[in-house]
Amino acid sequence: MSEIIAQLRDDHRNLARLLDLMAREIRRFETGERPDYELIESILEYVINFPDIFHHPLEDAVLARLKERDPETIEEIGDLHIEHEKLGRLTRRFAAAVRNVMQDETLPRDWFVGVASDYLSFQRNHMQMEEVVFFPAAFKTLTDSDWKEISNIQKRDSDPVFESESPVDKFHRLREEILNWEN
């Protein structure tokens, strides 16, 4: 299997862990408990930055090469760029809603939960489509030289939460929360 597909799948698994943690906090809010807003903010900061800087450009490079090799498959995948833009809008909308709640703005509970659910649902559906349609098509179609060229073009830093023994300070608590929750 391509190391690039393995990395993209690892990113998805890690993001799913964060989404599960966020969903837990939203359920708390929905039932009238106080969620850990700082934790939610930390997750949102990660998902606003890391995917757009490292994950999505790598997917875009794979998609561009797949489009050259098998244009018919692209129709089945759809427009990832548009999906990534929509995901960005939903993420920023949810982040704004969290900031508003943290500033003691009175927002209808159902509205806030709806905004969170829209984000979580779209993110999960998007990753599922990539796992089931996009990644297998790329794996099947692209050649070793394609993968090598993509990896030479798309360099990335390590993931600030999941790939570092000492995560970036602002993500240290988030990483500890993930590890504690999973144990």
C-alpha positions as CSV (number, residue, x, y, z in Angstrom):
1,M,0.0,0.0,0.0
2,S,1.2,3.5,-0.7
3,E,2.7,5.3,2.3
4,I,0.7,8.3,1.3
5,I,-2.7,6.5,1.5
6,A,-1.6,5.0,4.8
7,Q,-0.8,8.6,6.1
8,L,-4.1,9.9,4.8
9,R,-5.9,7.0,6.6
10,D,-4.0,7.7,9.8
11,D,-5.1,11.3,9.6
12,H,-8.7,10.2,9.2
13,R,-8.4,7.8,12.2
14,N,-6.9,10.6,14.3
15,L,-9.5,13.1,13.2
16,A,-12.3,10.5,14.0
17,R,-10.9,10.3,17.5
18,L,-11.1,14.1,17.9
19,L,-14.7,14.0,16.4
20,D,-15.7,11.4,19.0
21,L,-14.3,13.5,21.8
22,M,-16.1,16.6,20.4
23,A,-19.4,14.7,20.1
24,R,-19.0,13.6,23.7
25,E,-18.8,17.3,24.8
26,I,-21.8,18.3,22.5
27,R,-23.9,15.5,24.2
28,R,-23.0,17.1,27.5
29,F,-24.2,20.4,26.3
30,E,-27.4,18.9,24.8
31,T,-28.3,17.3,28.2
32,G,-27.7,20.6,30.1
33,E,-24.3,19.9,31.4
34,R,-21.4,22.2,30.9
35,P,-19.1,20.9,28.2
36,D,-15.3,21.5,28.2
37,Y,-15.3,24.5,25.9
38,E,-11.6,24.8,26.0
39,L,-11.2,21.3,24.8
40,I,-13.7,21.9,22.0
41,E,-11.7,25.1,21.1
42,S,-8.5,23.1,21.0
43,I,-10.0,20.5,18.7
44,L,-11.4,23.2,16.4
45,E,-8.1,25.0,16.3
46,Y,-6.5,21.7,15.2
47,V,-9.2,20.9,12.6
48,I,-9.1,24.4,11.2
49,N,-5.4,24.4,10.7
50,F,-3.8,20.9,10.2
51,P,-6.1,19.5,7.5
52,D,-5.9,22.6,5.3
53,I,-2.2,23.0,5.6
54,F,-1.1,19.3,5.4
55,H,-3.9,16.8,4.8
56,H,-6.1,18.4,2.1
57,P,-3.1,19.5,-0.1
58,L,-1.9,15.9,-0.1
59,E,-5.3,14.7,-1.1
60,D,-5.4,17.3,-3.8
61,A,-2.1,16.1,-5.2
62,V,-3.4,12.5,-5.3
63,L,-6.6,13.6,-6.9
64,A,-4.8,15.6,-9.6
65,R,-2.7,12.6,-10.5
66,L,-5.8,10.3,-10.4
67,K,-7.6,12.7,-12.7
68,E,-4.7,12.4,-15.2
69,R,-4.8,8.6,-15.1
70,D,-8.5,7.9,-14.8
71,P,-10.8,10.9,-15.4
72,E,-14.0,8.7,-15.2
73,T,-13.3,7.9,-11.6
74,I,-13.3,11.5,-10.7
75,E,-17.0,11.8,-11.5
76,E,-17.7,9.1,-8.8
77,I,-15.5,11.0,-6.3
78,G,-17.0,14.4,-6.9
79,D,-15.3,17.7,-6.3
80,L,-13.1,17.3,-3.2
81,H,-12.0,20.9,-3.4
82,I,-15.6,22.1,-3.1
83,E,-16.2,19.6,-0.2
84,H,-13.1,20.8,1.5
85,E,-14.3,24.4,1.2
86,K,-17.7,23.5,2.6
87,L,-16.1,21.6,5.4
88,G,-14.0,24.8,6.1
89,R,-17.2,26.9,6.2
90,L,-19.0,24.5,8.6
91,T,-15.9,24.3,10.8
92,R,-15.6,28.1,11.0
93,R,-19.4,28.4,11.7
94,F,-19.1,25.9,14.5
95,A,-16.0,27.6,15.9
96,A,-17.9,31.0,15.9
97,A,-20.9,29.4,17.7
98,V,-18.5,28.0,20.4
99,R,-16.9,31.4,20.8
100,N,-20.3,33.0,21.2
101,V,-21.4,30.5,23.8
102,M,-18.1,31.0,25.7
103,Q,-18.8,34.8,25.7
104,D,-22.1,34.1,27.4
105,E,-24.2,34.9,24.5
106,T,-27.6,33.4,24.8
107,L,-28.1,31.0,21.9
108,P,-30.8,28.5,21.5
109,R,-29.5,25.1,22.7
110,D,-31.1,23.3,19.7
111,W,-29.5,25.7,17.3
112,F,-26.0,25.2,18.8
113,V,-26.4,21.4,18.7
114,G,-27.6,21.7,15.1
115,V,-24.5,23.6,14.1
116,A,-22.3,21.1,15.8
117,S,-24.2,18.2,14.3
118,D,-24.0,19.7,10.8
119,Y,-20.2,19.9,11.1
120,L,-19.7,16.5,12.7
121,S,-22.0,14.7,10.2
122,F,-20.5,16.4,7.1
123,Q,-17.0,15.7,8.3
124,R,-17.7,12.0,9.0
125,N,-19.5,11.5,5.7
126,H,-16.7,13.3,3.8
127,M,-14.1,11.0,5.3
128,Q,-16.2,7.9,4.7
129,M,-16.5,8.8,1.0
130,E,-12.7,9.3,0.7
131,E,-12.1,5.9,2.5
132,V,-14.6,4.0,0.4
133,V,-14.3,5.6,-3.0
134,F,-11.3,8.0,-3.4
135,F,-8.5,6.1,-1.6
136,P,-9.2,2.7,-3.2
137,A,-9.4,4.3,-6.6
138,A,-6.1,6.0,-6.1
139,F,-4.4,2.9,-4.7
140,K,-5.7,0.9,-7.7
141,T,-4.8,3.4,-10.4
142,L,-1.7,5.2,-9.4
143,T,1.8,3.8,-10.1
144,D,4.8,3.6,-7.9
145,S,6.3,6.6,-9.8
146,D,3.1,8.6,-9.3
147,W,3.3,8.0,-5.5
148,K,7.0,8.9,-5.5
149,E,6.4,12.1,-7.4
150,I,3.6,13.1,-5.1
151,S,5.7,12.4,-2.0
152,N,8.5,14.5,-3.4
153,I,6.2,17.4,-4.1
154,Q,4.1,17.3,-0.9
155,K,6.3,17.5,2.1
156,R,4.6,17.8,5.5
157,D,5.5,18.5,9.1
158,S,4.6,16.1,11.8
159,D,1.1,16.2,13.2
160,P,1.2,18.5,16.3
161,V,-1.1,16.3,18.3
162,F,-0.6,12.7,17.2
163,E,2.9,12.4,15.8
164,S,5.0,14.0,18.4
165,E,6.2,12.7,21.7
166,S,5.9,16.3,23.1
167,P,3.0,17.9,21.2
168,V,2.9,21.6,20.7
169,D,2.1,23.2,24.1
170,K,-1.3,24.3,23.0
171,F,-2.3,20.8,22.1
172,H,-0.7,19.0,25.1
173,R,-3.9,18.9,27.1
174,L,-5.8,17.7,24.0
175,R,-3.5,14.8,23.5
176,E,-3.7,13.9,27.2
177,E,-7.5,14.0,27.1
178,I,-7.5,11.7,24.0
179,L,-5.2,9.2,25.7
180,N,-7.1,9.2,29.0
181,W,-10.5,8.9,27.3
182,E,-9.4,6.0,25.1
183,N,-8.0,4.2,28.1
